[in-house]
Amino acid sequence: MSFELTNCDDISKFLKDYIKTLSSPFDSYLEDHIIKSKFYRIVMNSKYIGYFAIYDDELLTLFYIKCKYIKYAQKYFNAILKKFNPKSAYVFTGDELYLSCICDIENKEVKNQAYFFQDHKCSPEKIRYYNNGNLRKAEDKDIDGIKEFSGDFFEDVDKQVKDGELYIFEESTNVLGFGIQEKGRILKGYTSIGMFTREEYRQKGIGRTIIAELKKICYKQGEIPICGCWYYNTNSKKTLESSGFVSKTRLLRVEFKDNNGGN
């Protein structure tokens, strides 16, 4: 067995096959970590049978073996841990093979990292919105205000405004909150959406209104809206659920205690 350093573009065919094995989608947070990872091909008898990815040389973010070679998955997963010695892993519960291989490792600690949400569509509860605001695309003139009111919530405000990903939710000229829309780069056809409400305007239904408006935009664009939040952010979880989203999927952070290549 051997492992060859490659890049995300080189394994695009593998990624398409990998996506077909997932039981649920993942949001832009995990996608960003995967894209920024180093990719390696898994080679057996001169054949490429799968790949894995490591972020910042410490965090395993992806592991995939072709269907016909799945019986070798445990063997290769243990070999990866032994050779590359990652300290931890991100795995989401919609990735059955990767999750199962991690479950086989005995000496580990599993922590809840995030919820991933999908649109319920048939939610039995009536959604109450904030009716006095308006959602619009953010412009260059809004950049300073976004940074002032949201702190470090958004990763790169200048770029995200330029790329048309950020939105302003305002009442008259008063800014109440912000929305974000990030189209999937691995999961094509899915768009991650999120919101930030200024602290003084929270508990008024503004967050769920921003999410609802972003959801409408996604469907008009032919995209499927998805979202996520940190596992312990109960207010964001409630907002997303009150907007008609439900979570069947978790992102887990697994800390490896002793990567000796055995389980």
CORMOGI-V843184 format. One record per pair of residues at least 6 apart in sequence whose C-alpha atoms are under 7 Angstrom apart, sorted by sequence separation. I is the first residue (numbers start at 1). J is the second residue. D is the distance in whole Angstrom. If there is no record, write none. Layout:
I/J/D + I/J/D
This chain:
42/48/6 + 43/49/6 + 54/60/4 + 55/61/7 + 93/99/7 + 160/166/6 + 169/175/6 + 170/176/5 + 184/190/5 + 218/224/6 + 41/48/6 + 42/49/6 + 53/60/6 + 54/61/6 + 91/98/7 + 168/175/7 + 169/176/6 + 170/177/7 + 183/190/6 + 184/191/5 + 218/225/6 + 229/236/7 + 42/50/5 + 53/61/6 + 65/73/6 + 91/99/6 + 169/177/5 + 183/191/4 + 229/237/7 + 41/50/6 + 42/51/5 + 53/62/5 + 168/177/6 + 169/178/6 + 182/191/5 + 183/192/6 + 197/206/7 + 41/51/4 + 52/62/5 + 53/63/7 + 168/178/5 + 181/191/6 + 182/192/5 + 197/207/6 + 215/225/6 + 40/51/5 + 41/52/7 + 52/63/4 + 167/178/5 + 168/179/6 + 181/192/6 + 182/193/6 + 196/207/7 + 40/52/5 + 51/63/6 + 52/64/6 + 167/179/5 + 181/193/5 + 195/207/6 + 39/52/6 + 40/53/6 + 51/64/5 + 166/179/6 + 167/180/6 + 180/193/5 + 181/194/7 + 39/53/4 + 50/64/5 + 51/65/7 + 143/157/7 + 166/180/5 + 180/194/5 + 38/53/5 + 39/54/7 + 50/65/4 + 143/158/7 + 165/180/5 + 166/181/7 + 179/194/6 + 180/195/6 + 195/210/6 + 37/53/6 + 38/54/5 + 49/65/6 + 50/66/6 + 165/181/5 + 179/195/4 + 195/211/7 + 37/54/5 + 38/55/6 + 49/66/6 + 165/182/6 + 178/195/6 + 179/196/6 + 194/211/7 + 37/55/4 + 178/196/5 + 34/53/7 + 36/55/6 + 37/56/7 + 177/196/5 + 178/197/6 + 49/69/7 + 177/197/4 + 140/161/7 + 176/197/6 + 177/198/5 + 193/214/7 + 33/55/6 + 139/161/6 + 176/198/6 + 138/161/6 + 77/101/7 + 176/201/6 + 60/86/6 + 8/35/7 + 34/61/6 + 59/86/6 + 74/101/6 + 137/164/7 + 191/218/7 + 34/62/7 + 58/86/5 + 59/87/6 + 60/88/6 + 61/89/6 + 138/166/5 + 57/86/7 + 58/87/5 + 59/88/5 + 60/89/4 + 61/90/5 + 137/166/6 + 138/167/5 + 58/88/6 + 59/89/5 + 60/90/6 + 61/91/7 + 137/167/4 + 138/168/6 + 7/38/7 + 8/39/6 + 59/90/7 + 136/167/5 + 137/168/6 + 179/210/6 + 208/239/6 + 212/243/6 + 7/39/5 + 135/167/7 + 136/168/5 + 191/223/6 + 193/225/7 + 207/239/6 + 208/240/7 + 211/243/7 + 6/39/5 + 135/168/6 + 136/169/7 + 190/223/5 + 191/224/6 + 192/225/6 + 193/226/6 + 194/227/6 + 5/39/6 + 6/40/5 + 64/98/7 + 135/169/4 + 189/223/5 + 190/224/5 + 191/225/5 + 192/226/5 + 193/227/5 + 208/242/7 + 5/40/4 + 6/41/7 + 63/98/6 + 134/169/5 + 135/170/7 + 189/224/6 + 190/225/6 + 191/226/6 + 192/227/5 + 208/243/5 + 4/40/5 + 5/41/6 + 133/169/6 + 134/170/5 + 190/226/7 + 3/40/6 + 4/41/5 + 133/170/5 + 134/171/6 + 3/41/5 + 4/42/7 + 133/171/5 + 3/42/5 + 132/171/6 + 2/42/6 + 3/43/6 + 2/43/5 + 1/43/6 + 2/44/7 + 1/44/5 + 18/64/7 + 149/198/7 + 24/94/5 + 23/94/5 + 22/94/5 + 23/95/7 + 22/95/5 + 130/204/7 + 130/205/5 + 129/205/6 + 130/206/6 + 128/205/7 + 129/208/7 + 130/209/6 + 129/209/5 + 27/116/7 + 26/116/6 + 119/225/7 + 119/226/7 + 118/226/5 + 117/226/6 + 118/227/7 + 117/227/5 + 116/227/6 + 117/228/6 + 116/228/4 + 115/228/5 + 116/229/7 + 114/228/7 + 115/229/5 + 114/229/6 + 115/230/6 + 127/242/6 + 114/230/4 + 115/231/6 + 127/243/6 + 113/230/6 + 114/231/4 + 113/231/5 + 112/231/6 + 123/244/6 + 121/244/7 + 120/244/6 + 119/244/6 + 120/245/5 + 119/245/4 + 120/246/6 + 118/245/5 + 119/246/6 + 117/245/6 + 118/246/6 + 117/246/5 + 118/247/6 + 117/247/4 + 116/247/6 + 115/247/6 + 116/249/5 + 115/249/6 + 116/250/6 + 115/250/5 + 114/250/6 + 115/251/6 + 114/251/5 + 113/251/5 + 112/251/7 + 113/252/5 + 112/252/5 + 113/253/6 + 111/252/6 + 112/253/6 + 110/252/7 + 111/253/5 + 110/253/6 + 111/254/6 + 110/254/5 + 109/254/6 + 110/255/6 + 108/254/7 + 109/255/5 + 108/255/6 + 109/256/7 + 108/256/5 + 107/256/6 + 108/257/5 + 107/257/5 + 107/258/6 + 28/182/7 + 31/186/7 + 94/249/6 + 28/184/7 + 93/249/6 + 92/249/7 + 93/250/6 + 106/263/6 + 92/250/6 + 93/251/7 + 105/263/5 + 92/251/4 + 104/263/6 + 91/251/6 + 92/252/6 + 90/251/7 + 91/252/5 + 90/252/6 + 91/253/7 + 90/253/5 + 28/192/6 + 89/253/6 + 90/254/6 + 27/192/6 + 88/253/7 + 89/254/5 + 88/254/5 + 89/255/7 + 88/255/4 + 87/255/6 + 88/256/5 + 87/256/6 + 85/259/6 + 82/259/6 + 81/259/6 + 82/260/5 + 82/261/4 + 81/261/5 + 79/261/6 + 78/261/4 + 78/262/6 + 27/226/7 + 27/227/6 + 27/228/6
